[in-house]
Amino acid sequence: MSVIIILLGASLLVALFFLAAFIWSVRNGQFEDNFSPAHRVLFETKPAETTCKSGNACTNTNCKSRICKHN
């Protein structure tokens, strides 16, 4: 029966340690990342294509569709 009391005391100490660590991290701004990398991937823009769909290098800087009918 005394083992249960020792284990309860140890578990309460561990729980208090983690609570203190959580409070410390909140006060020091560890959770202030409003735009995390996990959400950043949802809003990334695709890189601009440098070649036309025909496979040739696009020389027209105003070409938005990259079909390049001007070649």
C-alpha positions in Angstrom: 0.0 0.0 0.0 2.9 2.4 0.6 4.1 1.9 -3.0 0.8 3.5 -4.2 1.4 6.6 -2.1 5.0 6.9 -3.3 3.8 6.6 -7.0 1.0 9.1 -6.5 3.5 11.6 -5.0 6.0 11.0 -7.8 3.3 11.5 -10.4 2.1 14.7 -8.8 5.7 16.0 -8.8 6.0 15.2 -12.5 2.7 16.8 -13.3 3.7 19.9 -11.4 7.0 20.1 -13.3 5.2 19.9 -16.6 2.6 22.5 -15.5 5.4 24.8 -14.5 7.2 24.3 -17.8 4.0 25.0 -19.7 3.4 28.2 -17.8 7.0 29.3 -18.3 6.8 28.7 -22.0 3.6 30.7 -22.4 5.0 33.6 -20.5 8.2 33.6 -22.6 6.3 33.7 -25.9 7.0 30.1 -27.1 3.5 29.9 -28.5 3.5 33.2 -30.3 4.0 31.8 -33.8 0.7 32.9 -35.5 1.8 31.7 -39.0 3.5 28.3 -38.5 5.3 26.4 -41.3 2.4 23.8 -41.2 0.0 26.5 -42.4 2.5 28.2 -44.7 2.5 25.3 -47.1 -1.2 26.0 -47.7 -0.6 29.5 -49.0 2.6 29.1 -51.0 2.6 30.4 -54.5 3.8 28.1 -57.2 7.1 29.1 -58.8 6.9 30.7 -62.2 7.6 28.5 -65.1 10.6 29.3 -67.2 9.8 27.2 -70.2 6.9 27.1 -72.6 4.6 24.2 -72.9 6.3 23.5 -76.2 9.6 23.0 -74.3 11.3 26.0 -75.7 12.6 28.8 -73.5 10.1 31.6 -73.2 11.5 35.0 -74.3 8.3 36.9 -74.0 8.2 38.5 -70.5 4.5 39.3 -70.8 3.5 35.7 -71.6 1.1 34.7 -68.8 -0.2 31.4 -70.3 3.3 30.1 -71.2 1.8 28.7 -74.5 4.1 31.0 -76.4 2.6 31.4 -79.8 5.1 34.1 -80.7 8.0 31.6 -81.3 
